[in-house]
């Protein structure tokens, strides 16, 4: 999903992480760090199949405090498919608890999404059980995940599909995608998930590896990850990793910001200019 911030940029900041010497607990470049009482808006515009999707929010608290989220799903376009078209166009609201001991929450009920329709999933995040907002309290948001209800797909409902459904549940194939990052799939799950993907997308998807950032035009069969050149990231290998710049045919170059004179190790993604401390240049 695509991530936007509201209501004010000061309330949400990007926390870029790398995996050097640490266990990876995020799925993309890093987290969105959200202040107590602020919010996020996720824009969903790439739904492949009209059906019910479970909404899952991955997060990581910064302290031993429970949080809560007020979530709404809305669209300015009326649904038209026979599957989702009978829903009222009004917003659907959720009130969810985010315990500090967990790393994800599955929203209390699914929502019917359909293709070619832009949706906004907006959430307000705040500490639970308190009325006073604290400007120094933050929660880290990793991603919003749409998990398909596969029982709605052709071949996954009815008596003839009982064996497939039983395999999905026995090996907890869809539960794997709740954690960040997901664990490797069991062999039985890989086969079933490929079938789910093919049904939802009407076949296999093209790799679309970036010709500048990729080593070849071939990608991994599961997930579609392309093989990236040095310091290049993304499923398609189409942008520089945090701490690098100058995306091109040779990949990207390290920022090499001075630890004494720079504000951080991150530089301008195009020019490589580091953010200097007061009184320092270069």
N, C-alpha and C positions, 0 to 999 in steps of 0.2 A: 504494500500500500504506500501511497505517497503521503508524506508528513508535512503538515503546515502548523503554524503556531498562532495562538490567540490567547488573550486579547492584546498583549503587549510583548514586544521582543525582550524587554527587560525581565519578564517573568519566566522565560524559557531560553535555555542556552544549549548549544551543542557540546556534548562531552565526547571528544574523540579518544578512542582507546586503541592500543595495539596489544598484541598478544605476547610480547617479549617477556619471558619469565613469569607470566601470569596465566591462570586458567581463563579461557575465553568464555564469557557469559553473555555475549551479545551476538546478534546475527549480521549486522551491517557494519558501518564504519564506527559506530558508537551509540551513545544514548542521547535522548532529549532529556535535559535536566529541568524539571518543572517545579516552580515555586509553589508552596502551600497556597491554595486558592486560585491558582491560574489554570489554564486549559490548553488543549491541543485539538486540532481538527485534522482528521485523516480523510483524504480524498480518494474515493474508490471509483475507478472508471474503466477497469479492465476485467470485469466479470465474464467468464467464458460460457456459463451455462445457467439458465433460469432455474433456481431451486433454493431451498432453505440452506443457509450457511450458519454454523455456530461461530460466534464472535469470541475470540480469545485475545486477551491483553497480556503481553509479557512486560514485566516490570522488575525493578530491584530497589528496595528502600535504602536510604542512606543511614537510617538509625532504627532502633528497635521500637518503632511506632507503627501502629496500624493506620492505613489510609482508606479512603473511600472515593468512589468515582460516580459522578452523575453523567450518564451517557445518553446521547440522542442520535438517532439515525434519520436522515431526511434527504429528500431529493426535490429539485425544482421541476423535474419532469415526471409526469404521471406514468406509472408502470403500464405496459401494454400487452405483455405476454399473458397467455392463458394461465400460466402458473402463478405469477405475481400480481396480475392485474386486478384481482379482487380485493387487494389491500387498500385501506384508506390512505390518502396522500398525507395525512397528518404525521407528525414526528412520533417515533416510538421511543419511549424513555426507559432507562434502566437505572437502578440504584444498586451499586455493587460494593462489597467490602474487599479491600486489598490487604490481607494480613501480612505483617512484616516477615513471617516465617515462610511465606510462599513466594514463588517467582512468576506465577501466572494465575489468571482468573478466567474461567469460562463463564461468559455472561449467561444470565438465568434463562434466556430463551433465544431461539434462532431468529434470523431475519431473512426474508425472501429478497434476494438480489437478482437482477436480470441484466443481460448484456446491453451495450449501447445506451446505458443510462448512468449519468454521473450521480454519485451519492456522497454525502458528507457524514462522517461519524465524528461527532463533537463530544468532548469529555471535559468536565471540570474535576480537578483533583485536589483533595484536601485531607488533612489529618482527621482521623475519626475521633468522635467523642469530645471535641473541643469547639468552642465558638470563636475564639480569638485566633486569627491567622498569624503565622510566624514568618517574618521575611527571610529568616535563615534556615527554614526547613524545606527540603527538596526531596523529590522522588525521581528515580531514573526510569524512563519509559523506553523500552526496546522496540516494540513493534505491535501492530494490530494484525491478527491472523484470521483469515476466513477459512474455516474448515467445512468442506462440503458434506452434506448429509447423503452419503453414497447410496443409501437405501432407495433414494428417488431415481437413481440412474437405471437405464435399461440394462438388464442382465444382473442387477443387484437387488431385485425385489421379486416376490413370487416364490413358489415352492422350489423351482428349478435352481434358484440362486442361493438356497439355504446354506450350501456348502461354502460358497464364497464369503457370505456374511459371517459364518461361523469362524472361518480362517482369519478374517479381519479382526474379529473380537478376540480370538484365542491368542494371536500374536501381538495384540494391541498396536496394530499398524498405524492407525491415525493418532493414537496417543503419543507416538514418537515425536510428532510435530508440535507438541505443546511446549516442550522445553527449548531453551535457547543456548547453544545451537542444537538442532535435532541430532539424535544419536544415529549411527549407521543402521540401515534397514536390514532386517532379516531377509533371507532369500525369498521366502514365501511372500513377505510384504512387498519386496521390490516388484515381483510379478503382478501382484494385485494392484499396487499403486500405479504402475504403468498402465494397467487396464482402466483404472479410474480416470487417469489423465487423458488417455486416448478417447474415452467416451465423452468427457467434458469438452475437449478441444476439437473433436471431430477428426482425430488422427494424431500423428506425432507433430511436434513443433520444430521449426527450423532453428539451427544453432544461432545464427546471426552474429557470429564472432566478429569483433571489430577488426578490420584489416590492418590497422596501425598497432593496436594494443595486443593482438593475439599472435601466438606462434603458428597457428594453423586455423583452418576453417572448421575443424572437427571439435566437438564438445563431448562432455560426459553424457552417457545414455540417460542416467538418472539425474535430473536437476538442470542439465544443460550447461554446466560450468565450462567455459572455454579455458584454454591454457594461456596464461597471461605472460607478457614480457616483464622484465624487472620493474618493480615498484608500481605495477598496474593492477587494478582490482576491478571488481564487478563481474556479474555473470557473463557478460559479453566482453569483458576486458576493455572497457571504454572510458575509464578515468583513472587519475593518479591516486595512489594510496595516501592516507594521511602522512604528512611529513615529507612529501615529495611534490615535484612540479614538472611542467614542460612536457605534457603528453604529446608523443610523436612516434615515428617509426622505430626508434630505439627504446621505447618505453618511457619511463619518467626518471628524473634525477632526484637524489636526496636533497632536502632543504639545507642540511648542515648548518642550522642556525646556531650562533654562538650561545652556549648556556649562560654565560655571564652577561652578555649584552642584549639578549632577546627576551621578549615577553613569554614566548612559548617556542616549542620546536616546530610549529606549523608555519608555513610560508604561503605567499600568494601562489595559487595553483598554476598561473600562467607565467609570471615573471620570476618567481622564486624569491621575491623580496620578503625578508623576515620582518616581524613586528619588533621594532627596537625599543629598548628602555629609554627613558628621558636622557638626553645628552649623548646618546650613541647613534652612530650612522653606519652605513655600509650595507 
